[in-house]
Amino acid sequence: MVVTLSVFHPASQAGFADWAASLAGSAADTEGCLGTDISTVTDGHFEPAVAATFADPEACDRWLDSTQRAEILRRGSDLGFLPSAPTLLLVDGEAPPTGVGAFRHDILPGRSDEFLRAQRELTDAASEFSGYEGTALFIDDATGSALSVLRFRTARQLSAWVSSRERGEALDILRSSLTHDFETMSATTAFGTTVRTDNGRFRQTPNWKSAMMVLLVLYPTVMILSRFLGPVLDRIGAEPWLALWLSQVVSVGLMQWWLMPWAAKPFRRWLDPVDGNGLRSNLAGTVTILLLYIVCLVIFANVTWLQFWDYVDS
């Protein structure tokens, strides 16, 4: 899932809502669009913005590259509705762009006004920090959910705000209006480490979990490459030192861009340093991976066709 965020700096609010609705409508007409929203704009605290959610990056690109969107943006420019930042892409399972913080909220029934006041206080406090560029806020009154996206010039400046005392004090008011603590959009690296913020602190997957994931993928990868790639390198006359290096290049490339991201998906919650930190989650994920170790060992111990040390090329 991909959320695209277009932030604007209108010379005047007059007519902006209607124009923003036409921009959102063009996204809604695109195949693969799951929904659109226009930001809450009150008292100059929040930036005017249009968000559109797509099922996949391809659908998002269809809209971003469409002539209809380009024409609407040109018309908006003539009216003085100018972009105040490049288009932001928030991809599910990936970290937001550098310097961007994205937070999801579930608001208690009847607490929307309190939530909005708390967001104003957070915005006012953030605006006093170096590098602050703006905040866009989206509230869905029908579902009671909200998305706040704030931008800083650099990741370092965002981190300074996230870990600040001022933010911590303002969050106490915000939390009283939510059904549960807000969620930070997080990312899982190619080698199984999830990074996110929690209560102003950056957290990441414990090293032992990342190591277990790497071993889970590395062992069968090396075994299979030794069985199938090794003989090919031997036949073309590659020296052992070169053959080993080439095999490692292939294994690292496969793990970085394909195998590890694919294998980590079912374990996303277990790898999460916050959601996966409970005893139940830790135990379930660890036992599952240990069982997968056993499966791999049994397969390579008993399937002769996969045993590179005994295989004779006929």
C-alpha positions in Angstrom: 0.0 0.0 0.0 1.3 3.5 -0.9 0.1 6.8 0.4 1.0 9.8 -1.7 0.9 13.2 -0.1 0.8 16.5 -2.0 1.4 19.6 0.2 0.5 23.1 -1.0 1.0 26.7 -0.1 -2.0 28.6 -1.4 -1.8 32.3 -1.8 -5.4 32.4 -0.6 -7.8 29.8 0.9 -10.6 31.0 -1.4 -11.4 28.2 -3.8 -8.7 25.9 -2.5 -11.2 23.3 -1.1 -13.0 22.9 -4.4 -9.7 22.7 -6.3 -8.3 20.2 -3.8 -11.4 18.1 -4.2 -10.9 18.0 -8.0 -7.3 16.8 -7.4 -8.5 14.1 -5.0 -11.2 13.1 -7.5 -8.6 12.5 -10.2 -6.8 10.1 -7.9 -10.1 8.4 -6.9 -10.8 7.8 -10.6 -7.4 6.0 -11.0 -7.5 2.2 -11.0 -6.0 0.9 -7.8 -6.9 3.9 -5.7 -8.2 2.9 -2.3 -9.2 6.3 -1.0 -8.4 10.0 -0.8 -8.5 12.7 1.8 -8.0 16.4 2.1 -6.1 17.7 5.2 -7.7 19.4 8.1 -6.8 23.1 7.8 -7.5 25.2 10.9 -6.0 28.5 12.2 -2.9 28.2 10.0 -1.5 25.4 12.2 -1.6 22.7 9.5 -0.6 22.6 5.8 -3.2 22.3 3.1 -2.6 18.8 1.5 -4.2 16.1 -0.5 -3.5 12.4 0.3 -4.4 9.4 -1.9 -3.9 5.8 -1.0 -3.1 3.2 -3.6 -2.9 -0.6 -3.6 0.6 -0.7 -5.0 3.3 1.6 -6.4 2.3 0.9 -10.0 -1.2 2.4 -9.4 0.3 5.3 -7.6 2.6 6.0 -10.6 -0.3 5.9 -13.0 -1.9 8.8 -11.2 1.3 10.7 -10.5 2.2 10.5 -14.3 -1.3 11.1 -15.6 -2.1 14.0 -17.9 -5.3 14.7 -15.8 -3.3 15.3 -12.7 -0.8 17.5 -14.6 -3.7 19.6 -15.9 -5.2 20.0 -12.5 -1.9 21.0 -11.0 -1.4 23.5 -13.8 -4.8 25.0 -13.2 -4.0 25.2 -9.5 -0.7 27.0 -10.2 -2.7 29.6 -12.2 -4.9 30.1 -9.1 -1.9 30.5 -6.8 -2.1 27.0 -5.3 1.6 26.1 -5.4 3.3 22.9 -4.0 5.3 23.7 -0.8 7.2 20.4 -0.9 8.0 17.6 -3.4 5.3 14.9 -3.5 5.8 12.5 -0.5 5.4 8.7 -0.8 4.6 6.7 2.3 5.0 3.0 1.5 3.7 0.4 3.9 6.6 -1.4 5.5 9.1 1.2 4.5 10.5 4.1 6.4 9.1 7.5 5.4 11.4 9.9 3.4 14.3 11.5 5.3 13.1 14.1 7.8 9.5 13.0 7.6 7.5 11.5 10.5 4.2 9.8 9.9 1.9 8.8 12.8 -1.5 7.0 12.8 -4.1 7.7 15.5 -7.4 6.2 16.5 -9.5 8.8 18.2 -11.9 8.1 21.1 -15.6 8.9 20.2 -16.4 12.4 21.1 -12.8 13.4 21.6 -12.1 14.9 18.1 -12.0 18.5 19.4 -9.6 17.5 22.1 -7.4 15.6 19.7 -7.3 18.6 17.3 -6.3 21.0 20.2 -3.5 18.6 21.1 -2.3 18.5 17.6 -2.3 22.3 17.5 -0.1 22.3 20.6 2.3 19.7 19.1 2.5 21.8 15.9 3.2 25.0 17.8 5.9 23.2 19.8 7.5 21.6 16.8 7.6 24.9 14.9 10.1 26.2 17.5 12.6 23.5 16.6 15.3 24.0 14.0 14.5 22.5 10.6 10.7 22.3 11.0 8.9 22.7 7.7 5.3 21.9 8.3 2.6 19.4 9.4 -0.3 18.0 7.5 -3.2 16.4 9.4 -5.9 14.1 8.0 -9.0 13.2 10.1 -11.6 10.7 9.0 -14.6 11.5 11.1 -16.4 8.4 9.9 -13.9 6.0 11.3 -12.3 8.1 14.0 -8.8 7.6 12.5 -6.2 10.2 11.7 -2.9 10.6 10.1 -0.4 13.3 10.9 2.7 13.9 8.8 5.3 16.4 9.8 8.4 17.4 7.9 11.8 18.5 9.0 14.8 19.5 6.9 16.9 16.5 8.0 16.5 13.2 9.9 18.7 14.6 12.7 16.4 17.5 13.2 13.3 15.2 13.2 15.1 13.0 15.8 15.8 16.0 18.0 12.1 16.9 18.0 10.9 13.3 18.5 13.1 12.8 21.6 12.5 16.3 23.0 11.0 17.1 26.4 8.5 19.5 24.8 7.1 16.8 22.6 6.8 14.4 25.5 4.8 16.9 27.5 2.4 17.7 24.6 1.9 13.9 24.0 0.3 13.4 27.4 -2.7 15.5 26.3 -2.8 13.8 22.9 -2.9 10.3 24.4 -6.0 11.1 26.4 -8.0 11.5 23.2 -6.9 8.2 21.7 -8.2 4.6 22.0 -4.6 3.4 22.2 -1.2 4.8 21.8 -0.4 6.2 18.3 1.5 4.1 15.8 4.6 5.2 14.0 5.1 4.1 10.4 8.1 1.8 10.6 10.5 0.1 8.2 12.2 -3.3 8.1 15.6 -3.4 6.5 16.7 -6.0 4.0 18.4 -8.0 6.8 15.5 -8.2 9.2 15.9 -5.2 11.4 12.9 -3.0 12.0 13.4 0.6 13.0 10.7 2.8 14.5 10.1 5.4 17.2 8.3 4.8 20.5 7.5 7.5 23.0 10.2 9.7 21.5 12.9 7.0 21.4 14.2 5.2 18.4 14.1 1.5 18.8 15.2 -1.4 16.5 15.0 -5.2 16.4 17.2 -6.9 19.0 20.4 -8.3 17.4 19.6 -11.9 18.3 16.3 -11.7 16.3 18.1 -10.3 13.2 20.8 -12.9 13.5 18.1 -15.7 13.7 16.5 -14.4 10.5 19.8 -14.1 8.7 20.7 -17.7 9.6 17.3 -18.9 8.5 17.8 -17.6 5.0 21.6 -17.9 4.7 21.9 -21.6 5.4 19.6 -22.9 2.6 20.9 -20.2 0.3 24.5 -21.3 0.7 23.6 -25.0 0.4 21.6 -24.5 -2.8 24.3 -22.3 -4.4 27.0 -24.8 -3.5 24.9 -27.5 -5.1 23.9 -25.7 -8.4 26.2 -22.7 -8.9 29.4 -24.4 -7.6 29.6 -27.1 -10.3 29.0 -24.4 -13.0 31.9 -22.4 -11.7 34.1 -25.5 -11.6 33.2 -26.4 -15.2 34.2 -22.9 -16.5 37.5 -23.3 -14.7 37.1 -20.7 -12.0 39.8 -20.9 -9.3 38.5 -21.9 -5.8 39.2 -18.4 -4.4 37.3 -16.8 -7.3 34.5 -19.3 -7.2 33.9 -18.7 -3.5 33.9 -14.9 -4.0 31.4 -15.1 -6.9 29.2 -17.4 -4.9 29.2 -14.9 -2.0 28.4 -12.0 -4.4 25.3 -14.0 -5.7 24.2 -15.0 -2.2 24.5 -11.5 -0.7 22.6 -10.0 -3.7 19.8 -12.5 -3.4 19.5 -12.0 0.3 19.6 -8.2 0.1 17.0 -7.6 -2.6 14.8 -10.6 -2.6 15.2 -13.5 -0.1 15.4 -11.5 3.2 12.6 -9.1 2.5 10.4 -12.0 1.4 11.3 -14.1 4.4 10.9 -11.3 6.9 7.3 -10.5 5.9 5.6 -13.2 7.9 7.8 -12.2 10.9 7.1 -8.5 10.7 5.4 -8.3 14.0 8.0 -10.5 15.8 10.8 -8.3 14.3 9.0 -5.1 15.5 10.9 -3.8 18.5 7.7 -2.6 20.2 4.8 -4.8 19.0 7.0 -7.9 19.1 8.6 -7.3 22.5 6.0 -9.2 24.5 6.7 -12.6 25.9 4.0 -14.3 23.8 5.3 -12.7 20.6 8.9 -13.4 21.4 8.2 -17.1 22.2 5.9 -17.7 19.2 8.4 -16.2 16.7 11.4 -17.9 18.2 9.8 -21.4 18.3 8.6 -21.0 14.7 12.1 -20.1 13.4 13.6 -23.0 15.4 11.2 -25.4 13.8 12.1 -24.0 10.4 15.8 -24.6 11.2 14.9 -28.3 11.9 13.0 -28.5 8.6 15.9 -27.2 6.7 18.3 -29.6 8.4 16.1 -32.6 7.8 15.7 -31.7 4.1 19.4 -31.3 3.4 20.3 -34.3 5.5 18.0 -36.6 3.6 17.5 -35.3 0.0 20.6 -36.6 -1.8 19.9 -34.6 -4.9 20.6 -31.4 -2.8 23.8 -32.6 -1.2 26.6 -30.9 -3.1 29.3 -32.9 -1.4 28.0 -36.3 -2.7 26.6 -35.1 -6.0 28.4 -36.4 -9.1 27.6 -34.6 -12.4 26.8 -37.3 -14.9 
